[in-house]
């Protein structure tokens, strides 16, 4: 093999390596959990207005949103029954709370491995002019199948100016190797009031 041939072969191998890297690059796509984009599972409760809805996600997954007593849970599964049985469906933040309707899906090679969603946690110690609790924003990173669905990391959106970037890095670094029920949810970046409220017991 002459020198020129070796150079050409090396260049070809570099191109193949780059293509493989591109195919496995991590990226984000987005879906909505707005009620108009979801299927209502049951009529709102006359007693407390609690609701449950199923929303289309990525790669055949659906997002389950259940609201009860002004608190929400968000879970993911291949169907509603699977999503409702996941650890994420059993995690309630103590204060009143709600999740925003944009879901960010982190995926590699087209396969999602985590979602990131912004939540608002009510702070009863900080009322507004009408006496209602103000809310503090937090990003929640949740791991996806294969394996259980559960919270992996919390990022305080007020205490961290680059909260979105921190949440994506947490998803990329921790979600796939996170063991639900064994590993402790990580607080990434500076702790703020939202994280304090969400993790108080």
C-alpha positions in Angstrom: 0.0 0.0 0.0 1.6 3.3 -1.1 1.7 6.5 0.9 -1.2 8.2 -1.0 -3.4 5.1 -0.6 -2.8 5.1 3.1 -3.7 8.7 3.4 -6.9 8.2 1.5 -7.9 5.2 3.6 -7.2 7.2 6.8 -9.4 10.0 5.6 -12.2 7.5 4.8 -12.0 6.0 8.2 -12.2 9.5 9.8 -15.3 10.2 7.8 -16.9 6.9 8.8 -16.1 7.7 12.5 -17.7 11.2 12.2 -20.8 9.7 10.6 -21.1 7.2 13.4 -20.7 10.0 16.0 -23.3 12.1 14.3 -25.7 9.2 14.3 -25.2 8.8 18.0 -25.3 12.5 18.9 -27.6 13.6 21.7 -30.3 16.1 20.9 -33.7 17.5 22.0 -37.2 17.4 20.6 -40.4 18.7 22.1 -44.0 17.7 22.7 -46.9 19.4 24.4 -49.1 18.2 27.4 -51.6 21.0 26.9 -55.1 19.7 27.5 -56.1 20.4 23.9 -53.3 18.1 22.7 -54.1 15.3 25.1 -56.8 12.7 25.7 -58.8 13.3 28.9 -59.0 10.1 30.8 -61.9 11.0 33.0 -64.1 14.0 33.7 -62.8 16.5 36.3 -63.9 15.6 39.8 -66.8 17.6 41.0 -65.3 17.4 44.5 -61.9 18.9 43.8 -61.5 19.3 40.1 -58.8 16.5 39.8 -58.1 15.3 36.3 -56.0 12.8 34.4 -54.9 13.1 30.8 -52.7 11.1 28.4 -50.5 12.9 25.9 -48.5 11.7 22.9 -44.8 11.6 23.4 -41.9 10.3 21.4 -41.0 6.8 20.1 -44.3 5.3 21.1 -44.3 6.7 24.6 -47.1 8.7 26.2 -47.0 11.2 29.0 -49.5 10.8 31.9 -50.5 13.9 33.8 -52.5 13.5 36.9 -53.6 16.4 39.0 -55.2 16.1 42.5 -55.5 18.6 45.3 -53.6 21.2 43.3 -50.6 18.9 42.9 -49.5 17.0 39.8 -47.6 13.9 38.9 -46.0 13.3 35.5 -45.1 9.8 34.4 -44.2 8.1 31.1 -45.0 4.7 29.6 -46.0 2.7 26.6 -49.6 3.0 27.7 -51.6 4.6 30.5 -51.4 1.5 32.8 -47.6 1.2 32.5 -47.1 4.9 33.1 -49.4 4.8 36.2 -47.3 2.0 37.7 -44.0 3.7 37.4 -42.1 5.3 40.4 -42.6 8.7 38.9 -46.4 8.3 39.2 -46.0 8.1 43.0 -43.8 11.2 43.6 -45.7 14.1 45.0 -44.1 17.4 45.9 -45.5 18.6 49.2 -46.5 22.2 48.3 -49.1 22.9 45.6 -47.5 22.6 42.2 -48.0 22.3 38.5 -45.9 21.4 35.5 -45.6 23.4 32.3 -47.0 21.9 29.1 -43.7 21.7 27.1 -41.8 18.5 27.5 -38.2 18.3 26.3 -37.1 14.8 25.2 -33.4 14.0 25.3 -32.5 11.3 22.8 -29.6 9.6 21.2 -29.9 7.9 17.8 -33.6 8.8 17.9 -34.2 6.9 21.1 -35.3 9.1 24.0 -33.8 8.4 27.4 -35.0 11.3 29.5 -37.5 14.1 29.6 -37.0 17.6 31.1 -40.0 19.6 32.3 -40.4 22.9 34.1 -42.4 22.9 37.3 -43.8 25.6 39.5 -43.8 25.1 43.2 -46.0 27.2 45.5 -44.3 29.1 48.2 -46.8 29.9 51.0 -44.2 32.0 52.8 -44.0 34.4 49.9 -47.6 35.7 49.1 -48.4 38.1 46.3 -50.4 41.3 46.7 -53.6 39.2 46.8 -52.3 37.0 49.5 -51.8 34.0 47.2 -48.6 32.0 47.3 -46.1 32.9 44.6 -44.5 30.0 42.7 -40.8 29.1 42.3 -39.6 27.4 39.1 -37.6 24.2 38.9 -36.6 21.8 36.1 -37.2 18.1 36.7 -35.1 15.5 34.8 -36.9 12.1 34.5 -35.3 8.9 33.2 -37.2 6.8 30.6 -37.5 3.1 29.7 -35.9 0.6 29.3 -36.1 0.3 33.1 -38.2 2.3 35.5 -39.3 5.9 35.0 -38.3 8.2 37.9 -36.9 11.6 38.8 -33.1 11.8 38.3 -32.3 15.5 39.0 -33.7 18.8 40.0 -32.4 22.2 38.8 -33.5 25.4 40.5 -34.5 27.7 37.6 -34.1 30.9 39.5 -30.8 30.2 41.3 -29.2 29.0 38.1 -29.1 31.3 35.1 -28.1 28.4 32.8 -30.7 26.0 34.3 -31.7 24.6 30.9 -28.1 23.7 30.0 -27.6 22.2 33.5 -30.7 20.1 33.1 -29.7 18.8 29.7 -26.2 17.9 31.0 -27.8 16.1 34.0 -30.0 14.1 31.7 -27.1 13.2 29.5 -24.8 12.3 32.3 -27.0 10.6 34.8 -30.4 9.4 33.4 -29.2 6.2 31.6 -27.2 4.9 34.5 -29.6 6.0 37.2 -31.1 3.2 39.4 -34.6 4.1 40.6 -35.3 3.4 44.2 -31.6 3.1 45.0 -29.9 6.2 43.7 -30.8 9.6 45.3 -32.2 12.3 43.1 -29.4 14.8 42.4 -29.7 18.5 43.0 -27.7 20.1 40.2 -26.2 23.6 40.3 -27.0 26.1 43.1 -29.8 25.2 45.5 -32.7 27.6 45.5 -36.1 28.0 47.0 -37.9 25.8 44.5 -35.6 22.9 45.2 -35.9 23.5 48.9 -39.7 23.4 48.7 -39.8 20.3 46.4 -37.5 18.3 48.6 -38.9 19.2 52.1 -40.5 16.4 54.0 
